[in-house]
């Protein structure tokens, strides 16, 4: 098996600082103190790949798009594609990479052109393994289509919003799939307008249909849940009001279900943001990770709803709810019955494997004014 590995080094950087994405916001994210997420996700993938398939043949892109993390995991790439050429003097910074650079790497992987390693192997790769979000997925799929290639692609999720069904559930799952798959199928690459997303408008659009390995640990495309949440919101809001005056801090996640709870509490929810409520008032609106941490007290509760069709409680669309935040809070999951009917299991992908393991198991999900349902976090 010959894998072509490429990383979008800025994928997901805007999440922790509340930007809901990184498209066109890299400089702002850096100014707000954002740190790269993709290299850590990439290293987890490659460490696992080295453990399950130590003899894997790997090609990669010049830094900052893959070479360093591939070598750090113990692989000696047979081909290092340089998509930058003479554009700049020396290796670029992470914020200087573009969709065109990703496309050049993919074209070299499947066309056998562009290698600069002294041991060049011009054979096309058997799989393009990429680290990024929906935008990167679209760039990879478009490049494969332009090259008229049937080489499959597989994503390691590192973006803020991950709507496409070409991603593994976790970095480790991506490694397992890359090492063991034997069949492929066509799956959807979705993307959204991030500016509209920041204003609370979510309109996923089909960008491509790509060939992807067949595996159980692939996420589904995000679906919009149907059914009413009014009684659920009424019940949860009533429970929250009962704690007003007790100093309990409620961290209210994004999404329409929790948004209905916020509206029931009497305030306008931030578009696709995380808001913090304590003692009858909003203390943080559309908070960043740092702002949420500063607002936490002695007793804290996170209220979140899984993504319809995918089941993610953490790790998709709410990176402000970081491991540091989650560890200081009790967890309350809410969802309509209809949404849960379309979800086989709940999932978490917090960037902290130990926390993911701690969260795994059976949990009680509030589905109505008083009713609950047991669901398993896989």
C-alpha positions as CSV (number, residue, x, y, z in Angstrom):
1,X,0.0,0.0,0.0
2,X,1.3,3.4,-1.0
3,X,-0.3,6.4,0.8
4,X,0.0,10.0,-0.2
5,X,-0.2,12.2,2.9
6,X,-1.0,15.9,2.8
7,X,-1.9,18.3,5.6
8,X,-3.7,21.7,5.7
9,X,-1.6,23.3,8.5
10,X,-4.2,25.9,9.4
11,X,-7.3,23.7,9.4
12,X,-9.4,24.2,12.5
13,X,-7.3,27.1,13.9
14,X,-10.3,29.4,14.2
15,X,-12.4,27.1,16.4
16,X,-10.9,27.6,19.8
17,X,-11.1,31.3,19.4
18,X,-14.7,31.3,18.4
19,X,-14.3,32.1,14.6
20,X,-16.4,29.0,13.6
21,X,-13.9,28.3,10.8
22,X,-10.6,29.5,9.3
23,X,-11.5,30.4,5.7
24,X,-10.3,34.0,5.3
25,X,-9.7,34.3,9.0
26,X,-6.2,32.9,9.5
27,X,-4.6,36.2,10.4
28,X,-7.4,37.0,12.8
29,X,-7.2,33.6,14.4
30,X,-3.4,34.0,14.9
31,X,-4.0,37.5,16.4
32,X,-6.4,36.0,18.9
33,X,-3.9,33.5,20.0
34,X,-5.0,30.4,18.0
35,X,-2.7,27.5,17.9
36,X,-2.4,25.0,15.0
37,X,-4.6,21.9,15.5
38,X,-3.8,20.0,12.3
39,X,-0.2,18.9,13.2
40,X,-1.4,17.2,16.4
41,X,-4.2,15.4,14.6
42,X,-1.7,14.4,11.8
43,X,0.8,13.0,14.3
44,X,-1.9,10.9,16.0
45,X,-2.8,9.4,12.7
46,X,0.7,8.7,11.6
47,X,1.7,7.2,15.0
48,X,-1.1,4.8,14.7
49,X,-0.4,4.0,11.1
50,X,3.3,3.3,12.0
51,X,2.0,0.9,14.7
52,X,-0.5,-1.0,12.5
53,X,1.4,-0.8,9.2
54,X,5.1,-0.1,9.8
55,X,6.0,-1.1,6.3
56,X,3.6,1.3,4.7
57,X,5.0,3.3,1.7
58,X,4.4,7.0,2.2
59,X,4.8,10.0,0.0
60,X,4.1,13.4,1.4
61,X,4.3,17.2,0.8
62,X,7.1,19.6,1.7
63,X,6.7,21.4,5.0
64,X,4.5,22.8,6.4
65,X,2.2,20.4,4.6
66,X,3.4,17.1,5.9
67,X,7.1,16.2,5.6
68,X,8.1,17.0,9.2
69,X,5.3,15.1,10.9
70,X,5.7,12.1,8.6
71,X,9.3,11.8,9.4
72,X,8.6,12.4,13.2
73,X,6.3,9.4,13.1
74,X,9.1,7.2,11.8
75,X,8.4,7.0,8.1
76,X,11.0,7.8,5.5
77,X,8.9,9.1,2.6
78,X,9.7,7.8,-0.9
79,X,8.6,11.1,-2.4
80,X,8.4,14.6,-1.1
81,X,6.3,16.8,-3.4
82,X,7.2,20.5,-3.3
83,X,4.1,22.5,-4.3
84,X,5.8,25.9,-3.7
85,X,8.6,25.9,-6.3
86,X,10.2,29.3,-6.6
87,X,7.2,31.2,-5.2
88,X,9.0,32.1,-2.0
89,X,12.5,32.2,-0.5
90,X,12.7,29.1,1.8
91,X,9.9,27.1,3.4
92,X,6.6,29.0,3.8
93,X,4.9,29.7,7.0
94,X,1.6,27.8,7.7
95,X,-0.5,30.8,6.8
96,X,1.1,31.0,3.3
97,X,-0.4,27.7,2.1
98,X,-3.4,27.7,-0.2
99,X,-5.9,25.5,-2.0
100,X,-3.7,25.6,-5.1
101,X,-0.8,24.1,-3.1
102,X,-3.0,21.2,-2.0
103,X,-4.1,20.6,-5.5
104,X,-0.5,20.5,-6.8
105,X,0.4,17.9,-4.2
106,X,-2.6,15.7,-5.0
107,X,-1.9,15.9,-8.7
108,X,1.7,14.8,-8.1
109,X,0.5,11.9,-6.0
110,X,-1.8,10.5,-8.6
111,X,0.1,11.6,-11.7
112,X,3.6,10.6,-10.6
113,X,5.0,14.1,-11.1
114,X,6.6,16.6,-8.8
115,X,8.8,14.4,-6.6
116,X,12.0,16.0,-5.4
117,X,13.4,13.2,-3.1
118,X,16.6,11.6,-4.4
119,X,14.7,8.2,-4.1
120,X,11.7,9.3,-6.2
121,X,9.1,6.7,-6.7
122,X,6.8,8.0,-9.5
123,X,4.1,5.3,-9.0
124,X,0.7,6.8,-8.2
125,X,-0.4,6.4,-4.6
126,X,-3.2,4.0,-3.7
127,X,-4.8,6.5,-1.2
128,X,-4.7,10.2,-0.6
129,X,-4.8,10.7,3.2
130,X,-5.4,14.3,4.1
131,X,-5.7,16.3,7.3
132,X,-8.2,19.2,7.2
133,X,-11.8,20.2,7.0
134,X,-14.5,20.4,4.4
135,X,-12.6,23.0,2.4
136,X,-9.6,20.8,2.2
137,X,-11.8,17.8,1.3
138,X,-13.2,19.8,-1.6
139,X,-9.8,20.8,-2.8
140,X,-8.5,17.2,-2.7
141,X,-11.7,15.9,-4.5
142,X,-11.5,18.6,-7.2
143,X,-7.8,17.8,-7.9
144,X,-8.6,14.1,-8.2
145,X,-11.4,14.8,-10.6
146,X,-9.2,17.2,-12.6
147,X,-6.7,14.4,-12.9
148,X,-9.4,12.0,-14.0
149,X,-8.2,9.7,-11.1
150,X,-10.0,6.9,-9.4
151,X,-7.6,7.0,-6.4
152,X,-9.6,7.1,-3.2
153,X,-9.3,9.8,-0.6
154,X,-9.8,9.7,3.2
155,X,-9.9,12.6,5.6
156,X,-8.5,13.1,9.1
157,X,-11.0,15.6,10.6
158,X,-9.2,18.8,11.8
159,X,-11.7,21.5,10.7
160,X,-14.2,23.3,12.8
161,X,-17.2,22.2,10.8
162,X,-16.9,18.8,9.2
163,X,-20.1,18.1,7.1
164,X,-18.6,15.7,4.5
165,X,-18.9,11.9,4.7
166,X,-15.3,11.4,3.5
167,X,-13.8,11.7,7.0
168,X,-12.9,9.0,9.5
169,X,-14.4,9.4,13.0
170,X,-11.0,10.0,14.6
171,X,-7.3,10.3,13.6
172,X,-6.7,6.7,14.9
173,X,-9.7,5.4,12.9
174,X,-8.2,7.0,9.8
175,X,-5.0,5.1,10.3
176,X,-6.8,1.8,10.7
177,X,-8.9,2.4,7.6
178,X,-5.9,3.4,5.5
179,X,-4.0,0.2,6.6
180,X,-6.8,-2.3,6.1
181,X,-9.4,-1.2,3.5
182,X,-10.1,-3.4,0.5
183,X,-13.1,-1.7,-1.2
184,X,-14.2,1.8,-2.0
185,X,-17.5,3.6,-2.5
186,X,-18.7,7.0,-3.6
187,X,-19.4,9.5,-0.8
188,X,-20.4,13.2,-0.6
189,X,-18.0,16.1,-0.1
190,X,-20.0,19.0,1.4
191,X,-19.1,22.5,2.3
192,X,-20.8,25.7,3.5
193,X,-20.3,29.4,3.2
194,X,-18.4,30.3,6.4
195,X,-19.5,33.9,6.4
196,X,-23.1,32.9,6.4
197,X,-22.3,30.2,8.9
198,X,-21.0,32.8,11.3
199,X,-24.3,34.6,11.0
200,X,-26.2,31.4,11.9
201,X,-27.2,30.4,8.4
202,X,-26.3,26.8,7.6
203,X,-26.7,25.7,4.0
204,X,-24.5,22.7,3.2
205,X,-23.9,22.4,-0.6
206,X,-22.6,19.4,-2.5
207,X,-19.1,20.1,-3.8
208,X,-18.1,16.7,-5.1
209,X,-18.7,13.0,-5.0
210,X,-15.4,11.2,-4.2
211,X,-14.2,7.6,-4.0
212,X,-13.6,6.7,-0.3
213,X,-12.6,3.4,1.5
214,X,-15.5,1.3,2.7
215,X,-15.4,1.3,6.5
216,X,-17.6,1.4,9.6
217,X,-15.7,4.2,11.2
218,X,-16.6,6.9,8.6
219,X,-18.9,9.7,9.6
220,X,-22.1,10.3,7.8
221,X,-23.0,13.5,6.1
222,X,-24.6,16.0,8.5
223,X,-28.4,15.8,8.4
224,X,-30.9,18.4,9.6
225,X,-33.0,17.0,12.3
226,X,-36.8,17.3,12.0
227,X,-39.4,17.3,14.7
228,X,-40.3,19.8,17.4
229,X,-38.0,20.7,20.3
230,X,-40.4,23.1,22.0
231,X,-41.3,20.9,24.9
232,X,-37.7,19.8,25.3
233,X,-36.5,23.4,25.4
234,X,-39.2,24.4,27.9
235,X,-38.3,21.6,30.3
236,X,-34.5,22.2,30.2
237,X,-35.0,26.0,30.5
238,X,-37.2,25.4,33.6
239,X,-34.5,23.2,35.1
240,X,-31.9,25.9,34.5
241,X,-34.1,28.6,36.0
242,X,-34.5,26.5,39.2
243,X,-30.7,26.9,39.7
244,X,-30.7,30.7,39.3
245,X,-29.3,32.2,42.5
246,X,-27.2,29.2,43.3
247,X,-24.1,30.3,41.3
248,X,-24.3,27.4,38.8
249,X,-22.7,28.2,35.5
250,X,-24.4,26.7,32.4
251,X,-22.3,26.5,29.2
252,X,-24.8,26.3,26.4
253,X,-23.5,24.9,23.1
254,X,-24.3,25.8,19.5
255,X,-27.1,24.4,17.3
256,X,-30.8,24.8,16.9
257,X,-31.8,22.5,19.7
258,X,-29.8,24.3,22.4
259,X,-30.7,27.6,20.6
260,X,-34.3,26.9,21.4
261,X,-33.4,26.5,25.1
262,X,-31.6,29.8,25.0
263,X,-34.6,31.5,23.4
264,X,-36.8,29.9,26.2
265,X,-34.5,31.5,28.7
266,X,-35.2,34.8,27.1
267,X,-32.2,35.8,25.2
268,X,-31.1,35.9,21.5
269,X,-28.6,33.0,21.1
270,X,-25.3,33.7,19.3
271,X,-25.3,32.4,15.8
272,X,-23.6,29.0,15.9
273,X,-21.8,30.0,19.1
274,X,-21.4,29.0,22.8
275,X,-23.1,31.2,25.4
276,X,-22.7,31.1,29.2
277,X,-25.6,31.6,31.6
278,X,-25.5,32.1,35.4
279,X,-28.0,33.3,37.9
280,X,-30.6,34.6,35.4
281,X,-28.3,36.3,32.9
282,X,-25.9,35.8,30.0
283,X,-22.3,36.3,31.3
284,X,-20.6,35.3,28.0
285,X,-22.1,35.6,24.5
286,X,-20.5,33.8,21.6
287,X,-17.5,32.9,23.8
288,X,-14.0,31.7,22.9
289,X,-12.4,28.9,24.9
290,X,-10.5,31.4,27.0
291,X,-13.7,33.4,27.8
292,X,-15.6,30.3,28.7
293,X,-12.8,29.1,31.0
294,X,-12.7,32.5,32.7
295,X,-16.5,32.4,33.3
296,X,-16.6,29.0,35.0
297,X,-17.2,28.7,38.7
298,X,-17.3,26.0,41.3
299,X,-20.2,24.2,39.7
300,X,-20.6,24.1,35.9
301,X,-22.8,22.3,33.4
302,X,-22.4,21.9,29.7
303,X,-25.6,21.6,27.7
304,X,-25.0,20.2,24.2
305,X,-26.9,18.5,21.4
306,X,-25.4,15.9,19.0
307,X,-25.1,16.7,15.3
308,X,-28.0,15.2,13.4
309,X,-27.0,12.2,11.2
310,X,-23.4,12.1,12.7
311,X,-24.0,11.9,16.4
312,X,-21.0,14.0,17.4
313,X,-21.4,15.6,20.9
314,X,-17.9,17.2,20.9
315,X,-15.4,17.7,18.1
316,X,-17.6,19.0,15.3
317,X,-18.8,22.6,15.3
318,X,-18.0,23.3,19.0
319,X,-14.2,23.4,19.5
320,X,-14.6,26.2,22.0
321,X,-15.7,23.4,24.3
322,X,-12.2,22.2,24.6
323,X,-10.9,19.4,26.9
324,X,-10.0,22.1,29.5
325,X,-13.6,23.3,29.5
326,X,-15.2,19.8,29.4
327,X,-13.1,18.5,32.3
328,X,-14.5,21.3,34.6
329,X,-18.2,20.6,33.7
330,X,-20.9,18.1,34.2
331,X,-22.4,17.0,30.9
332,X,-26.1,17.3,29.9
333,X,-27.0,16.0,26.4
334,X,-30.3,17.1,24.8
335,X,-31.9,16.0,21.5
336,X,-35.2,15.5,19.8
337,X,-36.5,12.0,19.5
338,X,-36.4,12.3,15.7
339,X,-32.7,13.3,15.7
340,X,-31.8,10.3,17.9
341,X,-33.8,7.9,15.6
342,X,-31.3,8.7,12.9
343,X,-28.2,8.2,15.0
344,X,-26.7,4.8,15.7
345,X,-24.4,6.0,18.5
346,X,-23.1,9.2,19.9
347,X,-19.4,10.2,19.3
348,X,-16.8,12.4,20.7
349,X,-13.5,13.7,19.2
350,X,-12.1,16.2,21.6
351,X,-8.4,16.2,20.6
352,X,-7.7,14.4,23.9
353,X,-7.9,10.6,23.5
354,X,-7.9,10.0,27.3
355,X,-10.9,12.3,27.7
356,X,-12.6,10.6,24.7
357,X,-12.2,7.3,26.6
358,X,-13.5,8.8,29.8
359,X,-16.6,10.1,28.1
360,X,-17.3,6.8,26.3
361,X,-20.2,4.6,27.6
362,X,-23.9,4.9,28.2
363,X,-25.4,8.3,28.9
364,X,-28.8,9.7,29.5
365,X,-30.1,12.1,26.8
366,X,-33.0,14.4,27.5
367,X,-35.5,14.1,24.7
368,X,-38.6,15.9,26.0
369,X,-40.0,18.0,28.8
370,X,-39.4,15.1,31.2
371,X,-38.4,12.1,29.1
372,X,-34.9,10.7,28.6
373,X,-33.3,8.0,26.5
374,X,-30.2,6.0,27.0
375,X,-27.6,6.3,24.3
376,X,-24.0,5.0,24.0
377,X,-21.0,7.2,23.3
378,X,-18.9,4.9,21.1
